[in-house]
Amino acid sequence: MTPGRAPGPRGRRAAPPPLPPIDFQAINRVALHRLPEICARWLPGGRKEGDEWVCGDLSGKPGRSCKVNLFSGKWADFAEGGASGGDVISLTAAIHNLSQGEAARRLADMLGIDLGGRHV
């Protein structure tokens, strides 16, 4: 055996340790405090009306068919067959056509949240 090398089949390395789970609640908590900024960036044709961000659809066109509650994170896009969700991660997933995990990582990266060794 060569010093410094782990025993095992030639050319194979041990699998990396499992990554810690994504803390969806923590990401949503931070994102909720910056939701007006997030909506302005990702839904640029919309505007703040009272407690909601209002726009035409999830592509950010002008209109009134899509609404995001800026305090709870709940949203609905009535222009797209009634798509809806209950938090900022699900909104991110819907806007960018991502899985919930991918959306959480993208949001964490944008907000500067350290995911404990996960690559974002």
KOLTORLUM-909812 format. One line per 2 residues: number of its first residue (from 0); for each residue x, y, z of N, C-alpha, C. Coordinates in pm, whole numbers. Layout:
N
NUM> X,Y,Z,X,Y,Z,X,Y,Z  ...;
This chain:
120
0> 85,-118,0,0,0,0,89,124,0  50,224,-80,125,348,-90,87,438,28;
2> 187,498,95,154,588,206,65,703,159  -32,740,242,-119,853,210,-240,817,126;
4> -252,693,83,-366,652,1,-451,554,80  -577,571,72,-669,480,138,-679,351,59;
6> -692,239,129,-707,115,56,-838,113,-20  -843,38,-126,-966,27,-202,-935,5,-347;
8> -1038,-9,-430,-1015,-31,-572,-935,82,-633  -851,46,-725,-763,143,-790,-843,256,-854;
10> -801,381,-827,-863,498,-890,-992,545,-824  -1043,474,-728,-1168,517,-664,-1138,585,-531;
12> -1213,685,-504,-1200,757,-378,-1326,735,-297  -1313,749,-169,-1429,735,-82,-1529,845,-113;
14> -1656,814,-103,-1761,913,-126,-1750,1024,-22  -1777,1148,-61,-1771,1257,37,-1880,1237,142;
16> -1859,1293,260,-1962,1279,364,-2090,1348,319  -2204,1303,368,-2329,1366,328,-2334,1511,375;
18> -2397,1595,294,-2410,1736,327,-2523,1755,427  -2513,1860,509,-2623,1885,602,-2750,1921,525;
20> -2865,1892,583,-2990,1926,514,-3005,2077,500  -3079,2118,398,-3106,2260,376,-3210,2305,478;
22> -3185,2416,543,-3280,2471,641,-3376,2563,566  -3481,2503,511,-3579,2578,432,-3643,2691,514;
24> -3673,2664,641,-3738,2765,724,-3649,2887,744  -3521,2864,766,-3429,2977,786,-3416,3060,659;
26> -3408,2994,544,-3398,3067,417,-3525,3148,394  -3640,3087,417,-3767,3160,401,-3777,3278,496;
28> -3729,3261,620,-3735,3370,719,-3655,3490,671  -3533,3466,625,-3449,3576,577,-3510,3637,451;
30> -3555,3552,359,-3612,3601,233,-3737,3685,256  -3817,3648,353,-3941,3722,380,-3912,3868,415;
32> -3802,3892,485,-3765,4029,521,-3718,4110,400  -3682,4041,293,-3635,4110,172,-3727,4087,53;
34> -3850,4043,81,-3941,4008,-27,-3975,4124,-121  -3995,4246,-74,-4019,4355,-171,-3905,4370,-271;
36> -3782,4359,-222,-3664,4368,-309,-3660,4250,-408  -3691,4131,-360,-3692,4011,-444,-3797,4025,-553;
38> -3917,4068,-516,-4025,4085,-614,-3988,4190,-719  -3931,4301,-675,-3892,4405,-769,-3789,4353,-869;
40> -3702,4264,-824,-3599,4209,-912,-3655,4103,-1008  -3737,4012,-957,-3783,3899,-1037,-3919,3920,-1102;
42> -3995,4016,-1054,-4127,4048,-1112,-4131,4197,-1143  -4046,4243,-1235,-4022,4386,-1254,-4141,4465,-1308;
44> -4237,4402,-1370,-4353,4475,-1421,-4459,4501,-1316  -4433,4454,-1195,-4529,4471,-1087,-4503,4593,-1002;
46> -4586,4605,-899,-4569,4718,-806,-4632,4681,-672  -4588,4750,-570,-4640,4729,-435,-4776,4797,-425;
48> -4875,4721,-379,-5008,4774,-352,-5048,4725,-213  -5042,4814,-116,-5072,4775,22,-4972,4670,69;
50> -5023,4555,111,-4939,4447,163,-4898,4347,55  -4923,4379,-72,-4898,4283,-180,-4812,4342,-291;
52> -4742,4252,-360,-4677,4284,-486,-4771,4233,-594  -4811,4318,-687,-4910,4283,-788,-4847,4297,-926;
54> -4863,4192,-1008,-4812,4194,-1145,-4901,4107,-1233  -4864,4092,-1358,-4947,4019,-1453,-4934,3868,-1446;
56> -4811,3820,-1421,-4788,3675,-1414,-4649,3651,-1357  -4609,3526,-1349,-4480,3491,-1289,-4359,3527,-1376;
58> -4384,3576,-1497,-4273,3626,-1577,-4246,3774,-1545  -4333,3833,-1462,-4312,3971,-1418,-4371,4076,-1508;
60> -4462,4036,-1597,-4526,4134,-1684,-4621,4223,-1605  -4649,4343,-1656,-4746,4430,-1589,-4885,4365,-1591;
62> -4963,4396,-1492,-5099,4344,-1484,-5141,4325,-1340  -5249,4248,-1320,-5303,4232,-1186,-5338,4087,-1152;
64> -5295,3992,-1233,-5337,3853,-1214,-5249,3774,-1118  -5137,3827,-1079,-5045,3758,-988,-5021,3846,-866;
66> -5035,3785,-748,-5017,3862,-624,-4931,3786,-526  -4844,3860,-459,-4755,3804,-358,-4777,3884,-230;
68> -4815,3816,-122,-4830,3883,7,-4690,3907,63  -4655,4033,85,-4521,4071,125,-4490,4041,271;
70> -4591,4002,350,-4569,3971,491,-4570,3821,518  -4647,3745,442,-4656,3601,465,-4577,3521,362;
72> -4555,3577,243,-4488,3505,135,-4583,3422,50  -4711,3416,89,-4808,3341,9,-4830,3414,-123;
74> -4851,3336,-230,-4865,3396,-363,-4961,3313,-447  -5015,3378,-549,-5102,3310,-645,-5090,3380,-779;
76> -5085,3300,-885,-5079,3352,-1021,-5202,3300,-1095  -5306,3379,-1097,-5432,3338,-1159,-5424,3338,-1311;
78> -5320,3400,-1368,-5301,3400,-1513,-5245,3266,-1560  -5185,3190,-1472,-5121,3063,-1507,-5199,2945,-1449;
80> -5329,2945,-1464,-5409,2832,-1419,-5422,2819,-1269  -5400,2925,-1196,-5418,2921,-1052,-5299,2867,-975;
82> -5179,2875,-1032,-5059,2833,-959,-5050,2915,-831  -5009,2850,-722,-4997,2922,-595,-4898,2851,-504;
84> -4857,2922,-401,-4764,2865,-305,-4768,2942,-175  -4697,2889,-76,-4706,2945,57,-4582,3010,111;
86> -4475,3019,29,-4353,3080,82,-4265,3131,-32  -4155,3195,6,-4067,3258,-93,-3991,3152,-174;
88> -3959,3038,-113,-3890,2933,-189,-3980,2879,-299  -4107,2857,-269,-4197,2806,-373,-4218,2910,-483;
90> -4218,3037,-447,-4227,3144,-546,-4104,3142,-636  -3987,3128,-575,-3861,3121,-651,-3864,3002,-747;
92> -3910,2887,-697,-3919,2767,-780,-4012,2789,-898  -4125,2853,-876,-4223,2876,-983,-4170,2976,-1086;
94> -4108,3082,-1040,-4057,3184,-1132,-3947,3128,-1221  -3858,3048,-1163,-3739,3001,-1235,-3748,2855,-1281;
96> -3864,2794,-1261,-3886,2655,-1302,-3780,2562,-1241  -3769,2566,-1108,-3671,2488,-1033,-3740,2394,-935;
98> -3668,2295,-887,-3716,2214,-776,-3709,2300,-649  -3772,2254,-543,-3769,2328,-417,-3626,2340,-364;
100> -3548,2232,-373,-3409,2236,-327,-3324,2332,-407  -3338,2327,-540,-3263,2419,-626,-3304,2563,-598;
102> -3433,2586,-578,-3482,2721,-549,-3426,2770,-415  -3422,2684,-316,-3368,2722,-185,-3221,2760,-197;
104> -3145,2680,-273,-3003,2712,-293,-2984,2844,-367  -3064,2868,-472,-3053,2993,-548,-3085,3113,-460;
106> -3191,3101,-382,-3232,3209,-293,-3126,3233,-185  -3074,3126,-127,-2970,3140,-25,-2846,3208,-82;
108> -2809,3171,-203,-2694,3233,-268,-2718,3382,-290  -2836,3416,-341,-2868,3555,-366,-2868,3638,-237;
110> -2913,3577,-128,-2925,3648,-1,-2800,3640,85  -2698,3566,37,-2573,3553,112,-2584,3463,233;
112> -2673,3364,228,-2691,3272,339,-2595,3154,322  -2516,3125,426,-2424,3012,423,-2502,2883,448;
114> -2492,2789,358,-2564,2663,372,-2477,2554,435  -2375,2593,509,-2294,2496,582,-2219,2398,494;
116> -2148,2448,396,-2067,2361,312,-2133,2322,181  -2260,2351,165,-2326,2320,38,-2282,2422,-65;
118> -2263,2375,-185,-2229,2467,-294,-2360,2527,-344  -2364,2658,-350,-2485,2726,-396,-2459,2790,-530;
